[in-house]
Amino acid sequence: MYTTNEKNFATLIHLSTLTQYCIPFGNYIFPILIWSAKKDDSEFVDYNGKQVLNFQLSILLYSLVLLAVCIPLTLYTILKDMPLDNFECDRHFIREHFLHGNMPVIALIGIIAGGLFIILKFIEILIIINAAVKAMNGERYRYPLSIPFFK
């Protein structure tokens, strides 16, 4: 059994990743600070800190891949038929290229990748909350789809 203090710090490590929505890179800074301060004192906190960092690095990798697919494909689709020498934003161009079903498969792949990115971020929040609840109950939680960078 783990002490209440250990459970609280493990839970705090999990929940500190949600600071990414207020502070850039808060999902790395705060868990690292808490984990490095308490990892030598508790094996439970050490385990949870490694799991959190593995998951956050995995999410970063997955997000970069999805965005690397989404952004260039979407920009290419939007800009490929745009006249660069006489750039005017007229309604005929917008209506012709975006509203009449001229969206190629490349754009569809970009939109799907963007949608998957949004779904990934939503699922990340749910998984973090689940992990925090498990840590508060003193259970060891292993994040799904997490690459073991730290063992």
C-alpha positions in Angstrom: 0.0 0.0 0.0 1.1 3.5 -0.8 0.9 6.5 1.5 -1.6 9.3 0.9 1.3 11.6 0.2 2.6 9.3 -2.5 -0.9 9.0 -4.1 -1.3 12.8 -4.0 2.0 13.5 -5.7 1.3 10.8 -8.3 -2.1 12.3 -9.0 -0.6 15.7 -9.2 1.9 14.6 -11.8 -0.9 13.2 -14.0 -3.1 16.3 -13.6 -0.2 18.7 -14.1 -0.1 17.7 -17.8 -3.4 19.6 -18.3 -1.5 22.8 -17.8 -0.6 22.5 -21.5 -3.9 24.3 -22.3 -2.9 27.4 -20.2 0.9 27.3 -20.4 2.9 26.3 -23.4 4.9 23.1 -22.7 3.3 22.9 -19.3 2.6 19.3 -19.9 6.4 18.6 -19.8 7.6 21.3 -17.4 5.4 20.6 -14.4 5.4 16.8 -14.5 9.2 16.9 -14.8 9.6 19.3 -11.9 7.3 17.2 -9.6 8.7 13.9 -10.7 12.3 15.0 -10.3 11.7 16.3 -6.9 10.0 13.2 -5.6 11.2 10.3 -7.7 13.9 9.3 -5.2 11.5 9.3 -2.3 8.8 7.0 -3.7 8.9 4.2 -6.2 5.1 4.8 -6.9 5.8 8.5 -7.8 8.8 7.5 -9.9 6.6 4.9 -11.8 3.8 7.4 -12.4 6.2 10.2 -13.5 7.8 7.9 -16.1 4.4 6.8 -17.4 3.2 10.5 -17.7 6.4 11.5 -19.6 6.2 8.5 -21.8 2.6 9.3 -22.7 3.2 13.0 -23.3 6.2 12.3 -25.5 4.1 9.7 -27.4 1.3 12.2 -27.9 3.8 14.8 -29.1 5.1 12.3 -31.7 1.6 11.3 -32.8 0.5 14.9 -33.0 3.6 15.9 -35.1 2.9 13.1 -37.6 -0.8 14.1 -37.9 0.0 17.8 -38.3 2.8 17.0 -40.8 0.2 15.3 -42.9 -2.6 17.7 -42.3 -1.0 21.1 -42.8 0.9 20.6 -46.1 -1.9 18.7 -47.8 -4.5 21.2 -46.9 -2.3 24.2 -47.9 -1.4 22.5 -51.1 -5.0 21.9 -52.0 -6.1 25.5 -51.1 -3.2 27.2 -52.9 -2.6 25.0 -56.0 -5.2 26.7 -58.2 -4.8 30.2 -56.7 -3.5 32.8 -59.2 -0.4 34.2 -57.6 0.2 37.1 -60.1 -3.1 38.8 -59.6 -4.2 37.9 -56.1 -7.7 39.1 -55.5 -10.2 37.4 -53.1 -13.3 37.3 -55.1 -16.4 35.3 -54.3 -16.4 33.5 -57.6 -13.0 31.9 -56.8 -14.2 30.8 -53.3 -17.5 29.5 -54.7 -15.9 27.6 -57.5 -13.1 25.9 -55.6 -14.6 25.2 -52.2 -18.4 24.9 -52.5 -18.8 22.8 -55.7 -17.1 19.6 -54.6 -13.7 20.2 -56.2 -12.0 18.8 -53.2 -9.5 16.2 -54.2 -8.5 13.1 -52.2 -5.4 14.9 -51.0 -7.5 17.5 -49.2 -9.7 14.8 -47.8 -6.6 13.1 -46.3 -5.5 16.4 -44.8 -8.9 17.0 -43.3 -9.1 13.5 -41.9 -5.6 14.0 -40.3 -6.8 17.3 -38.8 -9.9 15.6 -37.4 -7.8 12.8 -35.9 -5.6 15.3 -34.3 -8.6 16.9 -32.6 -9.9 13.5 -31.5 -6.5 12.6 -30.2 -6.4 15.7 -28.0 -9.9 15.0 -26.6 -9.0 11.4 -25.8 -5.8 12.5 -24.2 -7.8 14.6 -21.7 -10.0 11.6 -20.8 -7.0 9.2 -20.4 -5.2 11.7 -18.2 -8.2 12.1 -15.9 -8.6 8.3 -15.8 -4.9 7.9 -14.9 -5.2 10.5 -12.1 -8.1 8.7 -10.6 -6.2 5.4 -10.7 -3.2 7.0 -9.1 -5.4 8.5 -6.4 -6.7 5.0 -5.7 -3.1 3.7 -5.4 -3.3 1.7 -8.6 -0.5 1.5 -11.2 -1.7 2.8 -14.5 0.0 2.2 -17.9 -1.2 4.6 -20.6 -2.4 3.0 -23.8 -0.4 3.6 -27.0 2.5 4.9 -24.9 6.0 4.4 -26.3 8.4 3.5 -23.4 11.0 6.2 -23.7 11.7 6.0 -19.9 11.9 2.6 -18.3 
